[in-house]
């Protein structure tokens, strides 16, 4: 399952990054995600709402994603973190097929 974690670096994290500007945050994220049994798909720096990061990763266990997010937030690295489930086009096709089958079972209010 694919997830996207976004957030802004905390002031302390930014100071640590500036103290060691050649340290790879990519490698740190990759190690954490791989330890959880997942794969880092991509990682981007962001500037909106303060210096931040966007990490897209794949984990087989959906419970691993909030655990990863929780570890990063608890460490004080990120604030305003947001975790979103991403859906591949193959997964969305299955969702659409299921919705098509279920549509006749639902009656909206007033009908």
C-alpha positions in Angstrom: 0.0 0.0 0.0 1.3 3.4 -0.9 1.4 6.3 1.5 2.5 9.9 1.4 3.9 11.6 4.5 4.3 15.3 4.5 5.4 17.8 7.2 7.5 20.7 8.1 10.9 20.3 9.8 11.0 21.4 13.4 13.4 24.3 14.3 15.7 21.8 16.0 15.7 19.5 13.0 16.5 22.4 10.7 19.4 23.4 13.0 20.7 19.8 12.9 20.4 19.7 9.1 22.4 23.0 8.9 25.0 21.7 11.3 25.5 18.6 9.0 24.4 19.7 5.6 25.8 16.7 3.8 24.0 14.1 5.9 21.4 12.3 3.7 17.8 12.6 5.1 16.9 10.3 2.1 19.0 7.5 3.6 17.5 8.0 7.0 14.0 7.8 5.6 14.9 4.8 3.5 16.4 2.9 6.4 13.3 3.5 8.6 10.9 2.5 5.9 12.9 -0.6 4.9 13.1 -1.6 8.6 9.3 -1.5 8.6 9.3 -3.9 5.6 8.6 -1.2 3.1 10.1 0.6 0.1 10.9 4.3 -0.3 9.4 5.3 -3.6 10.4 9.0 -3.7 11.3 11.9 -1.4 11.0 15.6 -2.1 11.9 18.8 -0.2 9.1 21.3 0.0 9.1 25.1 0.7 5.4 25.9 1.2 4.5 26.5 4.8 8.1 26.3 5.8 11.0 24.0 5.0 9.5 20.5 4.8 9.5 17.1 3.2 7.2 14.8 1.2 7.9 11.1 1.3 6.1 8.5 -0.8 6.5 4.9 0.3 5.0 1.5 -0.1 4.4 -0.9 2.9 2.7 -4.3 2.8 1.2 -3.8 6.3 -1.1 -0.7 6.5 -0.3 -0.5 10.2 3.3 0.2 9.4 2.5 3.6 7.8 1.1 5.3 11.0 3.9 3.7 13.0 6.5 5.2 10.7 4.8 8.6 10.9 4.6 8.3 14.7 8.3 7.5 15.1 9.3 10.6 13.0 6.9 12.9 14.8 7.8 11.6 18.2 11.5 12.2 17.4 10.8 15.9 17.1 11.8 16.0 13.4 8.5 17.0 11.9 5.5 19.0 12.9 2.2 19.5 11.0 2.7 16.0 9.7 0.0 14.5 7.5 -0.2 10.9 6.4 -2.3 10.0 3.3 -3.1 6.7 1.7 -2.4 6.7 -2.0 -4.2 4.4 -4.4 -2.6 3.0 -7.6 -4.7 3.1 -10.7 -5.2 -0.7 -10.5 -6.5 -0.3 -7.0 -8.8 2.4 -8.0 -10.2 0.3 -10.8 -11.1 -2.4 -8.2 -12.7 0.3 -6.0 -14.8 1.5 -9.0 -15.9 -2.0 -9.8 -17.0 -2.6 -6.2 -18.8 0.8 -6.1 -20.6 -0.1 -9.3 -21.9 -3.3 -7.7 -22.9 -1.6 -4.4 -24.6 1.5 -6.0 -28.1 -0.1 -6.1 -27.9 -1.1 -2.4 -27.7 2.6 -1.2 -30.7 4.8 -0.8 -29.9 8.5 -0.1 -32.0 10.5 2.4 -35.4 11.4 1.1 -35.6 8.6 -1.4 
